[in-house]
Amino acid sequence: MLVSKFINCRKEEIVFTNNATDSLNKIISGYFDDYLTEGDEILITKSEHASNVLPWFELKNKKKIKINYIPLNDNFEVEIANVEKNINNNTKVISLALTTNVIGDTRPIKEIISLAHKHNILVIVDGAQAISHNKIDLQDLDIDFFVFSAHKILGPTGLGILFAKKKYLDNIKPLIVGGGMNIDFNSQTKYEYSKTPYRLEAGTPNIASIISFGNIIEYLNKIDIYQLNNYVYSLREYAIKRLKEINNIIIHNENIKTNIIVFNYKGINAHTLAEYLNKNKICIRAGNHCAKMIKEVLNVKDTCRISLYFYNTKEEIDYLIEILKSVN
Ligand SMILES: Cc1ncc(COP(=O)(O)O)c(C=O)c1O
């Protein structure tokens, strides 16, 4: 109930899963395996997370569907015109992160969904990164399928959310079967599964995480987390200004309105820099961030990512700059 209210849908449209990856797999293999036929086309981008890419690759091998990529603009963003240009009569699904985890761009999802629905195209929205910075109103956005992980919004690990409009949810076939999801079975191998959402929640649920996430949502409602975005954006602006004091820093996503800064330090491997910062008690992420196709447009294999949230401070940025200046 708390989760469905938080993202504005009905409680019977929410399934508890293990994480966003699990939710995407359940949707792609559990619904689109039956829905798609040979020759159908899927639209994604090269900045999608592995969990919104590999399940499609698997399905492509099985069903001879085609995967097309919406080209990104010079800032690595999706423009509605590029979505429109890449839709054709075979396009059946658009599957996009609302906010990406490497660039941090937020897609014009309402416009994309409205365009898609005019062409009878279903839309899957990966909200793993977006959930912590964007108020999600599933009714208003008219999203068909939506996923996120609790741990991306201060919650516990091991808990994912899968939303699908009731008419689609009822047609997701369970990929995992067993206890907690059936009504009856007998020795003549007759069996009957429960209604959704229970049908998709086989086995003992992650009770501790579900309860703890409920408490988190109550906390998030109290502090009105999305009101804190402006603070995070101003902190990012300050961080970028200070990072520019260091000649060797190359920032890849300066023009994006987001909480993350993706950068490289000229001549230093991203992992080596992250390790150095880590030794100084600064935690950043280095690597390809599970979005391995982005290197084809970014032309850098590994990057460093500073991820800011409302609990970060200007003093922490100053300390980061001091440590970065000590690199040589
Ligand atoms: C955009 C995006 N999608 C999906 C995921 C997968 O989330 P999880 O690892 O919780 O399944 C992530 C995780 O970082 C992500 O950033």
The ligand as an SDF file (V2000), in Angstrom:
LIG
                    3D

 16 16  0  0  0  0  0  0  0  0999 V2000
   19.6520    2.4260  -14.6100 C   0  0  0  0  0  0  0  0  0  0  0  0
   19.7700    1.1550  -13.8460 C   0  0  0  0  0  0  0  0  0  0  0  0
   18.9730    0.1310  -14.1800 N   0  0  0  0  0  0  0  0  0  0  0  0
   19.0000   -1.0240  -13.5200 C   0  0  0  0  0  0  0  0  0  0  0  0
   19.8730   -1.2290  -12.4850 C   0  0  0  0  0  0  0  0  0  0  0  0
   19.8890   -2.5580  -11.8060 C   0  0  0  0  0  0  0  0  0  0  0  0
   19.5410   -2.4330  -10.4800 O   0  0  0  0  0  0  0  0  0  0  0  0
   19.7310   -3.6960   -9.4980 P   0  0  0  0  0  0  0  0  0  0  0  0
   21.1950   -3.9640   -9.4540 O   0  0  0  0  0  0  0  0  0  0  0  0
   19.1960   -3.2320   -8.2060 O   0  0  0  0  0  0  0  0  0  0  0  0
   18.9960   -4.8050  -10.0880 O   0  0  0  0  0  0  0  0  0  0  0  0
   20.7320   -0.2070  -12.1000 C   0  0  0  0  0  0  0  0  0  0  0  0
   21.7110   -0.3970  -11.0130 C   0  0  0  0  0  0  0  0  0  0  0  0
   22.6230    0.3280  -10.8120 O   0  0  0  0  0  0  0  0  0  0  0  0
   20.6710    1.0150  -12.8000 C   0  0  0  0  0  0  0  0  0  0  0  0
   21.4790    2.0320  -12.4780 O   0  0  0  0  0  0  0  0  0  0  0  0
  1  2  1  0
  2  3  1  0
  2 15  2  0
  3  4  2  0
  4  5  1  0
  5  6  1  0
  5 12  2  0
  6  7  1  0
  7  8  1  0
  8  9  2  0
  8 10  1  0
  8 11  1  0
 12 13  1  0
 12 15  1  0
 13 14  2  0
 15 16  1  0
M  END
$$$$
